[in-house]
């Protein structure tokens, strides 16, 4: 049973350095998709600066590829964050997925929920999906011109459709409801601090922490690639963010369109 109270946040930053950024705020009651809305807004205002867009509901929320993001109105955190990482080459764009994933890990830590990252874009608690990430980048020459980081974090929703990967929420995991505004502020701070790390070249720290939280790392699991199922073991990520899977003594790199795995461990 859920208690009608708010999970207390520690109020303490998990970082040693403070990092501030002038971020414009937009909140909408409903939208087709926060990423789509921000993308269209960017076309009309290409120099509008960093923007955080939040919404109570989106009727066409998307995940990676053809996946759909399901969320009940007013119960979860739905947001997109516009940044301009012109310092980042297009070949290193997976660093943005790293920082977004770790920002969600940081936020859930504030809620006293240990979480893991299921490559490439899902966040799990106790093996159940509580958050997803969709990143869309613009490219200028060899570098990125902008990025839109879309995040859906399940907070207070307690009923979900049947998905391939079981869904959950903070409320279900903790038995307590969350204040969406408070969690939004914590997540925004985490995103900005992780972005600072990336801008200041602390990529080795990001990569190390990402691996520390990578779901099924060094554990045998069943994978599917090009219609074939096989047993393999995740050994890490390539420089491009591809999944390194060892199979029969050989390690190969896969991008997200080439491989999938439901998360079942091989005993």
SULCORVEN-V11223 format. One record per residue. SS is DSSP state (@ for helix, = for strand, . for the rest). OMEGA is omega in radians with two decimals (NA if undefined). Layout:
BEGIN
ss = <SS:SS>
omega = <OMEGA:OMEGA>
END
This chain:
BEGIN
ss = <.:.:=:=:=:=:.:.:.:.:.:.:.:.:.:.:.:.:.:.:.:.:.:=:=:=:=:=:.:.:=:.:.:@:@:@:@:@:@:@:@:@:@:@:.:.:.:.:.:.:=:=:=:=:=:.:.:=:.:.:.:=:.:.:.:.:.:=:.:.:.:.:.:.:.:.:=:=:=:=:=:=:=:.:.:.:.:.:=:@:@:@:.:@:@:@:@:@:@:@:@:@:@:@:@:@:@:@:@:@:.:.:.:.:.:=:=:=:.:.:.:=:=:=:=:.:.:=:=:=:=:=:=:=:=:=:=:=:=:=:.:.:=:=:=:=:=:=:=:=:=:=:=:.:.:.:.:.:.:.:.:.:.:.:.:.:=:.:.:@:@:@:@:@:.:=:=:.:.:@:@:@:@:@:@:@:@:@:@:@:@:@:@:@:@:@:@:@:@:.:.:.:@:@:@:@:@:@:@:@:@:@:.:=:.:.:=:.:.:=:=:=:=:=:=:.:.:=:=:=:=:=:=:=:=:=:=:.:.:.:.:.:=:=:=:=:=:.:.:=:=:=:=:=:.:.:.:.:.:=:.:.:.:.:=:.:.>
omega = <3.13:3.06:-3.10:3.08:-3.05:3.05:3.14:3.05:-3.07:-3.12:-3.12:3.13:3.10:-3.08:3.11:-3.08:3.04:-3.14:-3.12:-3.13:3.10:-3.07:3.06:-3.12:3.02:3.05:3.14:3.09:-3.14:-3.11:3.08:3.12:-3.13:3.10:-3.12:-3.13:-3.12:3.10:3.12:3.11:3.13:3.12:-3.12:-3.09:-3.02:-3.12:-3.04:3.10:-3.10:-3.07:2.97:3.11:3.06:-3.13:3.08:-3.04:2.98:-3.04:3.12:3.13:-3.08:2.95:3.13:3.12:-3.11:-3.08:-3.14:3.09:-3.09:3.13:3.08:-3.09:3.01:-3.03:-3.03:3.10:3.13:-3.05:2.98:-3.05:-3.14:3.11:-3.13:-3.09:-3.09:3.12:-3.02:3.10:-3.12:-3.13:-3.11:-3.04:3.11:3.08:3.12:3.06:3.10:-3.06:3.13:3.12:-3.12:3.07:3.07:3.06:3.12:-3.11:3.13:3.05:3.08:3.10:3.11:3.08:3.05:-3.05:3.11:3.13:3.05:-3.10:0.04:-2.89:-3.13:3.07:-3.06:2.94:-3.08:3.11:-3.13:-3.05:3.09:-3.11:3.08:-3.07:3.01:-3.09:3.12:-3.02:2.94:-3.07:3.05:-3.04:3.13:-3.07:3.08:3.07:3.10:3.03:3.02:-3.14:3.11:-3.10:2.97:-3.14:-3.14:-3.12:-2.98:3.11:-3.09:3.09:-3.10:2.98:3.08:3.10:3.08:3.07:-3.06:3.14:3.07:-3.13:3.08:-3.14:3.13:-3.10:-3.08:-3.06:-3.10:3.07:-3.13:2.97:-3.05:-3.12:3.13:-3.13:3.09:3.14:3.12:-3.13:3.12:3.11:-3.14:3.11:-3.12:3.14:3.09:3.08:3.07:3.12:-3.13:-3.13:-3.10:3.02:-3.13:-3.04:-3.13:3.10:3.11:-3.12:-3.14:-3.14:3.11:3.13:3.11:-3.09:-3.06:-3.14:3.06:3.09:3.10:3.08:3.14:-3.14:3.11:-3.13:3.05:3.11:3.11:3.08:-3.13:3.05:3.13:3.08:-3.14:-3.11:3.10:-3.13:3.13:-3.14:3.06:3.10:3.14:-3.14:3.09:3.14:3.11:-3.09:3.08:-3.14:3.13:3.06:3.13:-3.13:-3.12:3.11:3.12:2.97:-2.96:3.12:-3.06:-2.99:3.04:3.05:-3.09:3.10:3.14:3.13:3.07:-3.11:NA>
END
